[in-house]
Amino acid sequence: MTITTPNGTCPSCGRYIGPTEGCPYCGARLRGRTPIRAIKIVAILLATVGLAVLWSAARHAELPLVRVAQIEATMNMAYVRLEGRCTRSPSYDPEGGYLSFWIDDSTGEILVSAYRAETRQIVETGRVPALGDRVEVAGTLRVREDFPSLTIRSPEQLSITRAEPVDRQIGTIVPEDQFERVRVRGQVRDVYEPYEGLVLVTLRDETGSIVVAVSEDVVALSERSLASVAAEGQAVEVVAAVSLYEGTPQLVPATVDDIVPLAEAAPVVAVRRIGELSTGEQGRWTVVRGTVTGRDPFSDGVKLRLDDGSGEIVVLLWQSVVAGLSDAAAFEVGAQVEAQGKLSEYRGELEVIPELVEDVRLLAAAPTPQPTFTPPPATPSPTNVHTLEPTPVPTGTPSPTILPTPEESPPTPEGIPTPPVPVTPIGDIGADWVGREVTVEGEVIAAASFSAGFRLTLADPSGQVVLLMWHDVYDDCWDRSEINVGARVQASGTVDLYEGKLQIQPGFGGDVKAIEGAAAWAAPRDIGSLTADDAGQRVMIEGEVVRVEGLSSAVKVFVSDGTGEVILLVWRNVLDRITDNTGLGTPGSRVRAVGVVAVYQGNLELIPSLPTDVTVLGTE
């Protein structure tokens, strides 16, 4: 064997042979050359190892963490990682397979979305973020007109950290607790659906009350229905994050499963001695126990007087509460009763006013009176008995005339007209008339609503008086659709005095009649022409429903007519009595409303007083 020369020539014959392993001319075998096959094998191995290293590095390398404020148009379609806090409840469409939520990393907020298969896997693995959760997620950025969003491509790259709840009393929760996760216990006082898709549950404990907001998205992510865990009077435990609605704290659970019914009762407030209560505590919630010393039924309910040895107080049971009591007749003099409700004052007397049937409990029935033995009268001896002979009735004497008993009414002769009801001039009614029944006629010059009914101001040439129509009276009034500002009304009722003002309280709907009806009317205005200077004015607007926001006691309907937008604030008691009121919750519906202009937190509002002030015209 020979060794090749550096210039590639055969050292045996001197001819150029290149990189071959043997001389093709003289047949000499050359030594010191690397075989071509080996080079190929090594090259393939190096390439394979290089790709494996690159794949491993790419798989285990941490994605770049991007701040929301750093996102710009040039990053469109970039695959990045984000970290932040979930600041809004997720939106979830189980039929379309769409899931979205917002996260905030203190530099800005961004929408995160998932679709179909990814959504299904996120829901099944329990990775749906809730309000207040810390979220780490990776996905593809979409930047459109400076509006960034992130689309999840791999559910494994979504992780959530949910804080352990802290036990709190409702009254201690403040706006500064926003996004904090808490656990509270209380009694469900109210379940209200301001519009389709949202239910507001009012919860109360010994320290205060708070609203638990449950959206249809939360229900869709739950295994139980809300109705199965939250009924009026039910004691529940709620684990939820603190949210703010117009600066007021409310609770938002991750799912309905975070609302757990309790077997034991949840104390709403501690029991107080009646003698400790004072007029300065009006509006506060209290619980009293005592013996019924008086029972006074009236047209709208029953007044019970309780005495616990330290003092006496009135427990006012409205008819709605009395009707729900299975043993209402047992609440009689001598019974032991516990009642909870708001403390109020009426005619100088303190009252406790329960809201629900569950607010009143019969602790012990009135004691059954023991029969007393009365000895029979002495039987006279036979010698002292005088036999009385019957008095003979003369023949031909007419039989005595049988007069009707007081319970019976003599027949009314036909053709005799019913005497007219005497009408009292309003100006003649004074404070000394309290408790008397009167009939008045007058024009409705003002109307207002309150939580338990409606107040109409009647005027005649002699004066003015308030006509107070409780809800059951208003609902029972056949002429209610014709009774509004401008109508002429005849009303009968009991004279009362409230906060120094005389008022007349009808006993039922038939006591109020429209002599001359009136429809809701005021000067029509373009919404854009309304200003703060119009506060207190009664106006009419007409427009289209843009959106709706629900409150615990009212609904905000945003109405636009092309010239501007205004909030139509409809109190719950008015909303429930509006014809076709579902149209108020349907964007695109046309509405005509008459109301008083008000300004609240810098926003213009129009507040209707009566149900007939709002007319749903339908959709165009």
ChimeraX attribute file (.defattr): number of C-alpha atoms within 10 A of each C-alpha:
attribute: neighborCount
match mode: 1-to-1
recipient: residues
	/A:1	10
	/A:2	14
	/A:3	15
	/A:4	26
	/A:5	12
	/A:6	7
	/A:7	9
	/A:8	14
	/A:9	17
	/A:10	25
	/A:11	16
	/A:12	17
	/A:13	12
	/A:14	14
	/A:15	14
	/A:16	16
	/A:17	17
	/A:18	13
	/A:19	15
	/A:20	15
	/A:21	17
	/A:22	18
	/A:23	23
	/A:24	13
	/A:25	13
	/A:26	12
	/A:27	12
	/A:28	18
	/A:29	16
	/A:30	19
	/A:31	12
	/A:32	9
	/A:33	11
	/A:34	11
	/A:35	11
	/A:36	12
	/A:37	9
	/A:38	10
	/A:39	11
	/A:40	11
	/A:41	11
	/A:42	12
	/A:43	11
	/A:44	12
	/A:45	11
	/A:46	12
	/A:47	12
	/A:48	12
	/A:49	11
	/A:50	12
	/A:51	11
	/A:52	12
	/A:53	12
	/A:54	11
	/A:55	12
	/A:56	11
	/A:57	11
	/A:58	11
	/A:59	10
	/A:60	8
	/A:61	9
	/A:62	10
	/A:63	14
	/A:64	11
	/A:65	13
	/A:66	15
	/A:67	18
	/A:68	20
	/A:69	12
	/A:70	9
	/A:71	19
	/A:72	16
	/A:73	14
	/A:74	8
	/A:75	15
	/A:76	16
	/A:77	14
	/A:78	14
	/A:79	18
	/A:80	18
	/A:81	20
	/A:82	22
	/A:83	20
	/A:84	23
	/A:85	22
	/A:86	25
	/A:87	21
	/A:88	19
	/A:89	23
	/A:90	21
	/A:91	18
	/A:92	22
	/A:93	16
	/A:94	15
	/A:95	7
	/A:96	10
	/A:97	15
	/A:98	17
	/A:99	22
	/A:100	21
	/A:101	20
	/A:102	23
	/A:103	26
	/A:104	20
	/A:105	19
	/A:106	12
	/A:107	10
	/A:108	13
	/A:109	19
	/A:110	19
	/A:111	15
	/A:112	23
	/A:113	20
	/A:114	22
	/A:115	18
	/A:116	15
	/A:117	13
	/A:118	20
	/A:119	25
	/A:120	17
	/A:121	16
	/A:122	21
	/A:123	17
	/A:124	10
	/A:125	11
	/A:126	11
	/A:127	17
	/A:128	23
	/A:129	27
	/A:130	27
	/A:131	27
	/A:132	26
	/A:133	24
	/A:134	20
	/A:135	23
	/A:136	17
	/A:137	22
	/A:138	25
	/A:139	24
	/A:140	18
	/A:141	22
	/A:142	20
	/A:143	18
	/A:144	11
	/A:145	8
	/A:146	10
	/A:147	12
	/A:148	19
	/A:149	20
	/A:150	26
	/A:151	20
	/A:152	21
	/A:153	18
	/A:154	15
	/A:155	20
	/A:156	14
	/A:157	12
	/A:158	19
	/A:159	18
	/A:160	19
	/A:161	14
	/A:162	14
	/A:163	13
	/A:164	11
	/A:165	14
	/A:166	13
	/A:167	12
	/A:168	13
	/A:169	18
	/A:170	22
	/A:171	13
	/A:172	9
	/A:173	21
	/A:174	15
	/A:175	14
	/A:176	12
	/A:177	15
	/A:178	20
	/A:179	22
	/A:180	19
	/A:181	24
	/A:182	22
	/A:183	19
	/A:184	21
	/A:185	26
	/A:186	28
	/A:187	25
	/A:188	26
	/A:189	24
	/A:190	18
	/A:191	19
	/A:192	16
	/A:193	17
	/A:194	21
	/A:195	18
	/A:196	12
	/A:197	12
	/A:198	18
	/A:199	21
	/A:200	23
	/A:201	24
	/A:202	21
	/A:203	29
	/A:204	26
	/A:205	23
	/A:206	18
	/A:207	15
	/A:208	17
	/A:209	20
	/A:210	22
	/A:211	23
	/A:212	25
	/A:213	22
	/A:214	22
	/A:215	21
	/A:216	16
	/A:217	19
	/A:218	23
	/A:219	20
	/A:220	16
	/A:221	20
	/A:222	15
	/A:223	10
	/A:224	14
	/A:225	13
	/A:226	20
	/A:227	10
	/A:228	11
	/A:229	20
	/A:230	23
	/A:231	17
	/A:232	18
	/A:233	18
	/A:234	19
	/A:235	26
	/A:236	23
	/A:237	18
	/A:238	22
	/A:239	24
	/A:240	27
	/A:241	26
	/A:242	24
	/A:243	28
	/A:244	16
	/A:245	11
	/A:246	8
	/A:247	11
	/A:248	14
	/A:249	21
	/A:250	24
	/A:251	30
	/A:252	28
	/A:253	25
	/A:254	25
	/A:255	22
	/A:256	25
	/A:257	19
	/A:258	17
	/A:259	23
	/A:260	16
	/A:261	21
	/A:262	15
	/A:263	9
	/A:264	9
	/A:265	14
	/A:266	19
	/A:267	16
	/A:268	25
	/A:269	18
	/A:270	14
	/A:271	14
	/A:272	12
	/A:273	18
	/A:274	21
	/A:275	13
	/A:276	8
	/A:277	16
	/A:278	13
	/A:279	13
	/A:280	10
	/A:281	14
	/A:282	16
	/A:283	13
	/A:284	13
	/A:285	22
	/A:286	24
	/A:287	22
	/A:288	22
	/A:289	21
	/A:290	23
	/A:291	24
	/A:292	23
	/A:293	17
	/A:294	15
	/A:295	16
	/A:296	11
	/A:297	12
	/A:298	11
	/A:299	12
	/A:300	18
	/A:301	16
	/A:302	20
	/A:303	18
	/A:304	24
	/A:305	20
	/A:306	27
	/A:307	22
	/A:308	18
	/A:309	11
	/A:310	10
	/A:311	13
	/A:312	20
	/A:313	22
	/A:314	23
	/A:315	26
	/A:316	24
	/A:317	24
	/A:318	19
	/A:319	16
	/A:320	14
	/A:321	19
	/A:322	20
	/A:323	13
	/A:324	12
	/A:325	18
	/A:326	9
	/A:327	12
	/A:328	13
	/A:329	8
	/A:330	15
	/A:331	25
	/A:332	19
	/A:333	17
	/A:334	18
	/A:335	18
	/A:336	23
	/A:337	24
	/A:338	18
	/A:339	23
	/A:340	24
	/A:341	23
	/A:342	16
	/A:343	23
	/A:344	21
	/A:345	17
	/A:346	11
	/A:347	10
	/A:348	8
	/A:349	12
	/A:350	20
	/A:351	22
	/A:352	25
	/A:353	22
	/A:354	22
	/A:355	18
	/A:356	20
	/A:357	19
	/A:358	16
	/A:359	18
	/A:360	22
	/A:361	16
	/A:362	17
	/A:363	14
	/A:364	14
	/A:365	16
	/A:366	17
	/A:367	10
	/A:368	7
	/A:369	6
	/A:370	6
	/A:371	6
	/A:372	6
	/A:373	6
	/A:374	6
	/A:375	6
	/A:376	6
	/A:377	6
	/A:378	6
	/A:379	7
	/A:380	8
	/A:381	7
	/A:382	7
	/A:383	6
	/A:384	7
	/A:385	9
	/A:386	7
	/A:387	6
	/A:388	6
	/A:389	6
	/A:390	6
	/A:391	6
	/A:392	6
	/A:393	9
	/A:394	7
	/A:395	6
	/A:396	6
	/A:397	7
	/A:398	8
	/A:399	7
	/A:400	6
	/A:401	6
	/A:402	6
	/A:403	8
	/A:404	9
	/A:405	8
	/A:406	7
	/A:407	6
	/A:408	8
	/A:409	8
	/A:410	10
	/A:411	6
	/A:412	9
	/A:413	7
	/A:414	6
	/A:415	6
	/A:416	7
	/A:417	8
	/A:418	7
	/A:419	6
	/A:420	6
	/A:421	10
	/A:422	9
	/A:423	13
	/A:424	13
	/A:425	18
	/A:426	20
	/A:427	13
	/A:428	9
	/A:429	20
	/A:430	13
	/A:431	12
	/A:432	10
	/A:433	15
	/A:434	15
	/A:435	13
	/A:436	12
	/A:437	14
	/A:438	21
	/A:439	20
	/A:440	23
	/A:441	21
	/A:442	23
	/A:443	23
	/A:444	23
	/A:445	16
	/A:446	15
	/A:447	19
	/A:448	16
	/A:449	20
	/A:450	14
	/A:451	12
	/A:452	11
	/A:453	18
	/A:454	21
	/A:455	20
	/A:456	24
	/A:457	18
	/A:458	28
	/A:459	22
	/A:460	17
	/A:461	10
	/A:462	11
	/A:463	13
	/A:464	20
	/A:465	21
	/A:466	23
	/A:467	24
	/A:468	22
	/A:469	23
	/A:470	22
	/A:471	18
	/A:472	16
	/A:473	23
	/A:474	19
	/A:475	15
	/A:476	15
	/A:477	19
	/A:478	15
	/A:479	17
	/A:480	19
	/A:481	16
	/A:482	20
	/A:483	27
	/A:484	26
	/A:485	22
	/A:486	19
	/A:487	20
	/A:488	22
	/A:489	22
	/A:490	18
	/A:491	21
	/A:492	24
	/A:493	21
	/A:494	16
	/A:495	24
	/A:496	22
	/A:497	18
	/A:498	10
	/A:499	8
	/A:500	9
	/A:501	11
	/A:502	18
	/A:503	23
	/A:504	27
	/A:505	22
	/A:506	24
	/A:507	18
	/A:508	19
	/A:509	21
	/A:510	15
	/A:511	16
	/A:512	27
	/A:513	20
	/A:514	21
	/A:515	16
	/A:516	13
	/A:517	17
	/A:518	16
	/A:519	14
	/A:520	22
	/A:521	16
	/A:522	16
	/A:523	10
	/A:524	14
	/A:525	12
	/A:526	17
	/A:527	21
	/A:528	13
	/A:529	9
	/A:530	19
	/A:531	13
	/A:532	14
	/A:533	10
	/A:534	15
	/A:535	15
	/A:536	14
	/A:537	13
	/A:538	18
	/A:539	22
	/A:540	22
	/A:541	23
	/A:542	21
	/A:543	23
	/A:544	25
	/A:545	24
	/A:546	19
	/A:547	16
	/A:548	18
	/A:549	15
	/A:550	20
	/A:551	21
	/A:552	20
	/A:553	13
	/A:554	16
	/A:555	22
	/A:556	22
	/A:557	25
	/A:558	21
	/A:559	28
	/A:560	23
	/A:561	18
	/A:562	11
	/A:563	10
	/A:564	13
	/A:565	20
	/A:566	22
	/A:567	22
	/A:568	26
	/A:569	22
	/A:570	26
	/A:571	22
	/A:572	17
	/A:573	20
	/A:574	22
	/A:575	21
	/A:576	13
	/A:577	15
	/A:578	19
	/A:579	13
	/A:580	14
	/A:581	17
	/A:582	14
	/A:583	19
	/A:584	31
	/A:585	21
	/A:586	19
	/A:587	16
	/A:588	18
	/A:589	19
	/A:590	22
	/A:591	23
	/A:592	16
	/A:593	25
	/A:594	25
	/A:595	27
	/A:596	19
	/A:597	24
	/A:598	21
	/A:599	15
	/A:600	8
	/A:601	6
	/A:602	8
	/A:603	11
	/A:604	21
	/A:605	24
	/A:606	27
	/A:607	25
	/A:608	27
	/A:609	24
	/A:610	29
	/A:611	23
	/A:612	20
	/A:613	21
	/A:614	29
	/A:615	20
	/A:616	19
	/A:617	16
	/A:618	14
	/A:619	13
	/A:620	7
